[in-house]
Amino acid sequence: MKLAAVGAVVLGGLVVACGAAPDDAGVDSDLAAASTTRVLLAPLTEASRASCRDAAQTVYCSEADARAAIAACSPGAASAVTFDVRKGACRKGERVYPTAASCAQPVELNCAFYAGCLERSIPCGEGGYALAFGEKYCTAFRSAHLSAAGQKWMAGVMHCLQEELVPELPGRFAQSRAYAATCKTTFDTAFASHPRCYAAEDNSICFLPVADLFAITHTIGLEELFTRRTSSQVLSTAAMCVGQITSRLFGFGRSTTQRSHEAAPGALEVDEAAQLELQRDFWTTQAAAEQN
């Protein structure tokens, strides 16, 4: 996808002094300088999300440092990792999530939360939700081919899913592996939040162009879509979408003032109504397929 455009914002390489005088031997020169540029890595492939997982937990204070980290963790495949440039204070070696408390505020448009917060707090390994699903699909959607509306939806869902997990974090990083029962509970809780985030009232998948819906389906993949855990979420989301689209088509939920200025309750432009019908057909088909 084209979210790498976020990284196109040029913030400069200004460095401000914030330490003691240079002749103070007690101050580390690296820690005495803070950059106003924060660069976060974003793996785009299955291979790079594994090989660059540790590198993606670090905040880089310049694009040059970020490129060097990408070359080290993904040699010969630099295009498999992109980076986002953001404004803010940066210190060399800083982590995206330095403490368990910092996990209470997930960083937008970033996938480091899953390994840096969820997995560190509730370690379940490569088969747990954090790495096997959360990080995996967060990474996959960074390179999905979506329209501007689809990208906006994706960014909102990415943040929503991480925020939904914050209350499940114990508030400290674990010292040992989590019990299997804890890992299952975390997996179930995380999945239960998917339909709410996918079809949020202010950022719903239900109204995305059908081309985006097919792109999302392709990104998730048929193998995952046919698993019981995901198919049940598809059914829940489809049911929500049929309801949301029907409401918009017939004007349910609109104010009396809005309807009084329309020729009929729920009157829409012809093109808009046709698009909504197409979207409703898509979701009705999805619901029917999941029930069979």
Secondary structure, 3 states (H helix, E strand, C coil): CCHHHHHHCCCCCCEEECCCCCCCCCCCCCCCEEEEEEEEEEECCHHHHHHCCCHHHEEECCHHHHHHHHHHHCCCCHHHEEEEEEEEEECCCCECCCCCHHHHCCCCCCCHHHHHHHHHHCCCHHHCHHHHHHHHHHHHHHCCCCCHHHHHHHHHHHHHHHHHHHHHCCCCCCCCCCCHHHHHHHHHHHHHCHHHHHEECCEEHHHCCHHHHHHHHHHHCHHHHCCHHHHHHHHHHHHHHHHHHHHHHHCCCCCHHHHHCCCCCCCCCHHHHHHHHHHHHHHHHHHHHHHC
